[in-house]
Amino acid sequence: MHIAAFIALNLTAADGLWSDAVPGPGDLPMVTELPDVLAGRTYAPGEEWEARRRDMLRPALDYEYGHPPEAVEVTATDTTTEPVFDGLGTLHRATLHLGDAVSTPFAVYLPAGEGPHPILFVITPVWIDELRGAAEAMLRRGYGWAGFGHEEIAPDRHDRTIGLHAAYPEDEFGTLAAWAWGFSRCADYLLTLPGVDPNRIAITGHSRGGKTALLAGALDTRFALVIPHCSGTGGAAASRFRGFKAESVALITDPKRFDYWFHPRFAAFGHKEFLLPFDQHFLMAAVAPRALLVQEARDDFWANPTASQATWRAALPAFRMLDVEEHTAWTIRDGEHSMPLEDYLGMLDFADRLWGAPSPRATD
């Protein structure tokens, strides 16, 4: 079992939402521009940069997502492996038990041959019939394709009586943090499988899944490439800058909508975004020196692609300082809020440039 690199930054519990360690909006200065990810200095790779990463991640967890639990033991039952697509690869399925209280279905398609194979890991049930075409396309490109059932870890609704929330009833982490934790726990198992390249795992998700992928990728350094897709507020888009017809902090944290995705503190910054001591570019910069690809759609106004580009540009100094500017890109295509096959293939194109293209499988 690989040891998780998931960052745990838990604070001592305090009465109420605010404390000296986590001051409320009334005690924070207004910052109208995106804060400097480097805080005005340079950092040596290694321990110095790791300390800066922690400094950036702490306010994001304190104010927006909450702190996920520590790692737990992961075990698998109901494992099966079967050939797929006339020998193009195999489909490995399992039920993963994440500690004593939470289980989730998991699957990975792996190309034929010993490997090790690069993996595109998605927060979605990749084994469903609607995604078989995408699975075949991944295998033909020489990539494995993994996914898990995130709603078994935490339901996508106002319900903290089941899943990970029920296992940690005293904690106030939001559902996005629970799903990000699930990404890492499923990776614990993925990394035990023969044929998986531990140095070439990319993670992605669409919309709320994109928010989750960015958070998981910022926290867990085992993910070599992080790809938030049309992820909007709470994802790649700056909270400070609301573009045309875009979702705001106040809208997304409305109790009738998705406040449960976040820590309760985040809602206090609706219409007060300039008081946040961080913004989403802190998570992007925390991915460096690993790789970050941000994907957007031109007509996806609700997901605020203009603000996503602003955060990506504000994160660039971290990649430049670490001399890995080629490890990041921001892309936009025509279209609306969706995740077509062409976007998945674009992810593989970017991964090919980073890692070299794996040997493609036969096309006949």
C-alpha positions in Angstrom: 0.0 0.0 0.0 1.4 3.4 -0.9 1.5 5.9 1.9 -0.9 8.8 1.2 0.5 12.2 0.6 -2.9 13.7 1.4 -2.2 16.8 3.5 -3.9 16.9 6.9 -4.1 20.5 8.3 -6.6 20.0 11.1 -7.1 22.8 13.6 -8.1 22.5 17.2 -11.9 22.7 17.4 -13.2 26.1 18.5 -16.6 27.2 19.7 -18.6 28.7 16.9 -17.4 29.3 13.3 -14.8 31.9 14.1 -11.7 32.0 16.3 -8.3 33.6 16.6 -7.0 31.0 14.3 -9.9 31.5 11.8 -11.1 35.1 12.0 -14.5 36.0 10.6 -15.2 38.5 7.7 -15.4 41.4 10.1 -11.8 40.9 11.2 -10.3 40.4 7.7 -8.9 43.1 5.4 -10.4 43.8 2.0 -8.2 42.5 -0.8 -9.6 43.5 -4.2 -6.9 41.8 -6.3 -6.0 38.1 -6.4 -3.5 37.6 -3.5 0.1 36.8 -4.6 0.7 33.0 -4.5 4.3 33.6 -3.7 3.7 36.2 -1.0 6.4 38.4 -2.5 9.4 35.9 -2.3 10.9 32.8 -4.0 11.0 29.3 -2.6 13.5 26.5 -3.0 12.0 23.3 -4.4 11.3 20.7 -1.7 10.7 21.7 2.0 10.5 25.5 1.4 7.9 25.1 -1.4 6.0 22.4 0.6 5.7 24.8 3.5 4.3 27.5 1.1 1.9 24.9 -0.3 0.6 24.3 3.2 0.3 28.0 3.9 -1.9 28.4 0.8 -4.1 25.3 1.4 -4.8 26.1 5.0 -7.2 29.1 4.4 -8.9 27.2 1.6 -9.7 24.4 4.0 -10.4 26.7 6.9 -12.9 28.9 5.1 -14.2 27.0 2.1 -14.0 23.2 2.2 -13.3 22.1 5.7 -10.6 19.7 6.7 -11.0 16.1 5.4 -10.3 13.2 7.7 -7.0 11.4 8.0 -6.3 8.4 5.8 -7.9 5.0 6.7 -7.2 1.5 5.7 -8.7 0.5 2.4 -9.7 -3.1 1.6 -11.4 -4.6 -1.4 -14.1 -7.2 -1.8 -16.1 -8.5 -4.7 -13.2 -8.1 -7.1 -13.6 -9.2 -10.7 -11.5 -8.9 -13.8 -12.7 -9.5 -17.3 -11.4 -8.9 -20.9 -13.1 -6.1 -22.8 -13.3 -4.9 -26.4 -12.0 -8.1 -28.0 -8.8 -8.2 -25.9 -8.1 -4.4 -26.1 -7.8 -4.4 -22.3 -9.4 -5.6 -19.0 -12.1 -4.2 -16.7 -11.2 -4.6 -13.0 -14.0 -4.0 -10.6 -14.2 -4.0 -6.8 -16.1 -2.8 -3.8 -13.7 -0.6 -1.7 -14.2 -0.4 2.0 -12.7 2.9 3.3 -12.2 2.2 6.9 -15.1 0.6 8.8 -18.0 2.9 7.8 -17.8 3.8 4.1 -17.8 1.6 1.0 -17.9 2.6 -2.7 -17.9 0.8 -6.0 -14.6 1.2 -8.0 -13.5 0.2 -11.5 -10.5 0.6 -13.7 -10.0 -0.3 -17.4 -6.4 -1.3 -18.1 -4.9 -1.7 -21.6 -3.5 -5.1 -22.6 0.1 -5.6 -21.9 2.3 -5.3 -18.8 2.6 -1.6 -18.6 3.0 0.3 -16.4 0.1 2.3 -17.9 -0.8 5.9 -17.3 -4.3 6.4 -15.8 -7.0 8.9 -16.3 -8.9 8.8 -13.0 -12.4 10.3 -13.0 -15.0 11.0 -10.3 -17.7 9.1 -12.1 -18.8 5.5 -12.5 -16.7 4.7 -15.6 -18.2 1.2 -16.0 -21.7 2.4 -17.0 -22.9 1.5 -20.5 -23.1 5.2 -21.6 -19.3 5.5 -21.1 -18.2 2.3 -22.9 -17.3 4.3 -26.0 -15.1 6.6 -24.0 -13.5 3.6 -22.2 -12.6 2.0 -25.5 -11.1 5.3 -26.8 -8.9 5.5 -23.7 -7.6 2.0 -24.1 -6.8 2.6 -27.8 -4.7 5.5 -26.7 -2.9 3.3 -24.2 -4.4 4.8 -21.1 -6.2 3.2 -18.2 -9.5 4.7 -17.1 -10.6 4.5 -13.4 -13.6 5.8 -11.5 -15.6 5.4 -8.4 -19.1 6.0 -7.0 -18.7 9.2 -5.1 -22.3 9.5 -3.8 -21.7 6.3 -1.7 -19.0 8.3 0.1 -21.2 11.3 0.7 -24.7 11.8 -0.9 -25.1 14.8 -3.2 -27.9 16.3 -1.0 -28.5 17.8 2.4 -27.9 14.6 4.4 -25.1 14.1 6.9 -26.6 11.0 8.4 -24.9 8.5 6.1 -21.5 8.0 4.5 -18.4 9.9 5.6 -20.3 12.6 7.3 -22.0 10.1 9.6 -18.6 8.5 10.3 -17.3 11.9 11.5 -20.3 13.6 13.0 -18.3 16.2 14.9 -16.5 17.4 11.8 -17.8 20.2 9.5 -16.1 19.4 6.3 -18.3 19.8 3.2 -19.3 17.2 0.7 -16.6 18.4 -1.8 -13.9 17.6 0.8 -15.5 14.2 1.4 -15.4 13.4 -2.3 -11.8 14.6 -2.5 -10.9 12.3 0.4 -12.6 9.5 -1.5 -10.4 10.2 -4.6 -7.4 9.7 -2.4 -8.7 6.6 -0.7 -9.5 5.0 -4.0 -6.1 5.9 -5.2 -4.7 4.0 -2.3 -6.2 0.9 -3.9 -5.5 1.8 -7.5 -1.8 2.1 -6.7 -1.7 -1.5 -5.5 -2.8 -2.9 -8.9 -0.3 -4.4 -11.3 0.1 -2.4 -14.5 -0.6 1.0 -13.0 2.1 3.6 -13.3 2.2 5.4 -10.0 4.0 8.4 -11.6 1.4 9.0 -14.3 -2.0 9.3 -12.7 -4.2 12.2 -13.9 -7.5 13.1 -12.2 -10.5 14.9 -13.5 -14.1 15.6 -13.1 -16.9 17.8 -14.6 -18.7 20.6 -12.8 -18.9 19.6 -9.1 -16.6 16.8 -10.0 -14.2 19.4 -11.4 -14.3 21.2 -8.1 -13.5 17.9 -6.4 -10.6 17.1 -8.7 -9.0 20.5 -8.1 -9.2 20.1 -4.3 -8.1 16.5 -4.4 -5.2 17.3 -6.7 -4.1 20.3 -4.6 -4.0 18.1 -1.4 -2.7 14.8 -2.7 0.7 15.0 -4.4 0.4 11.5 -5.9 -1.8 12.9 -8.6 0.7 13.9 -11.3 -1.8 15.8 -13.5 -4.9 17.7 -12.2 -7.7 18.6 -14.7 -10.7 20.6 -13.3 -13.3 20.7 -16.1 -16.0 23.4 -16.3 -15.7 23.6 -12.5 -16.9 27.1 -11.7 -17.3 28.6 -8.3 -15.6 26.5 -5.7 -13.5 25.1 -8.5 -11.2 26.9 -11.0 -13.2 30.2 -11.1 -12.1 33.1 -8.8 -14.6 33.8 -6.1 -13.7 37.5 -6.4 -14.6 38.0 -10.0 -18.1 37.3 -11.2 -18.3 37.1 -15.0 -21.4 37.5 -17.3 -24.3 35.3 -16.0 -21.9 33.5 -13.6 -22.6 31.8 -10.4 -21.5 33.6 -7.2 -20.6 32.5 -3.7 -24.0 33.7 -2.4 -25.8 31.7 -5.0 -23.9 28.5 -4.6 -24.1 28.5 -0.8 -27.8 29.3 -0.7 -29.3 26.7 1.7 -31.8 25.7 -1.0 -28.9 24.8 -3.3 -25.4 23.6 -2.6 -24.3 25.0 0.8 -23.6 21.5 1.9 -20.7 21.2 -0.6 -18.7 23.6 1.6 -17.8 24.3 5.2 -20.4 26.6 6.8 -17.9 29.4 7.0 -17.9 29.9 3.2 -21.5 31.2 3.0 -20.5 34.2 5.2 -18.5 35.5 2.2 -21.5 35.8 -0.1 -21.3 39.4 -1.4 -18.1 39.8 0.7 -15.7 37.9 -1.6 -13.0 40.6 -1.3 -12.6 39.6 2.3 -11.5 36.1 1.5 -7.8 35.7 2.5 -7.2 33.4 -0.5 -8.8 32.6 -3.8 -9.0 29.5 -6.1 -5.6 30.2 -7.6 -4.1 29.1 -4.3 -5.3 25.6 -5.1 -3.9 25.8 -8.6 -0.5 27.0 -7.5 -0.4 24.2 -4.8 -0.4 21.6 -7.7 3.0 22.9 -8.8 5.5 21.5 -9.7 3.1 18.8 -10.9 0.9 19.4 -13.9 -2.4 21.4 -14.1 -4.7 21.6 -17.1 -7.9 23.7 -16.8 -10.6 23.1 -19.4 -13.6 25.4 -20.0 -16.4 25.9 -22.5 -17.0 29.3 -24.1 -20.8 29.4 -23.6 -20.6 28.0 -20.1 -21.3 31.4 -18.5 -22.5 29.9 -15.2 -19.1 28.3 -14.6 -17.4 31.6 -15.1 -14.6 30.8 -17.6 -13.4 34.4 -17.5 -12.7 34.1 -13.8 -11.1 30.7 -14.3 -8.6 32.2 -16.7 -7.9 35.0 -14.2 -7.1 32.4 -11.5 -5.0 30.3 -13.8 -2.9 33.4 -14.8 -2.5 34.3 -11.1 -1.2 30.8 -10.3 1.4 30.9 -13.1 4.2 32.5 -11.0 4.4 29.4 -9.0 5.0 27.2 -12.0 7.5 29.8 -13.4 9.4 30.0 -10.2 9.7 26.2 -10.1 10.8 26.2 -13.8 7.8 24.1 -14.9 5.7 26.5 -16.8 5.2 23.9 -19.5 3.3 21.8 -16.9 0.2 24.0 -17.0 -2.3 25.2 -19.6 -5.8 26.7 -19.8 -8.0 25.7 -22.7 -11.5 26.7 -23.9 -13.7 25.2 -26.6 -16.9 26.2 -28.2 -20.0 24.9 -26.5 -21.8 24.7 -23.3 -21.7 22.9 -19.9 -20.9 19.3 -20.9 -18.0 16.9 -21.0 -17.8 15.4 -24.5 -15.3 12.8 -25.6 -13.3 15.5 -27.4 -12.4 17.0 -24.0 -11.3 13.6 -22.6 -9.1 13.2 -25.7 -7.7 16.7 -25.2 -6.6 15.6 -21.7 -4.7 12.7 -23.2 -3.1 15.0 -25.8 -1.8 17.2 -22.9 -0.7 14.1 -21.0 1.1 12.8 -24.1 3.1 16.0 -24.2 4.1 15.7 -20.6 4.9 12.0 -20.4 5.3 10.8 -23.9 2.6 9.0 -25.8 2.0 5.4 -24.6 2.0 2.7 -27.3 -1.4 2.8 -28.9 -3.4 -0.4 -29.0 -4.4 -2.0 -32.3 -7.3 -0.3 -34.0 -8.6 -3.4 -35.8 
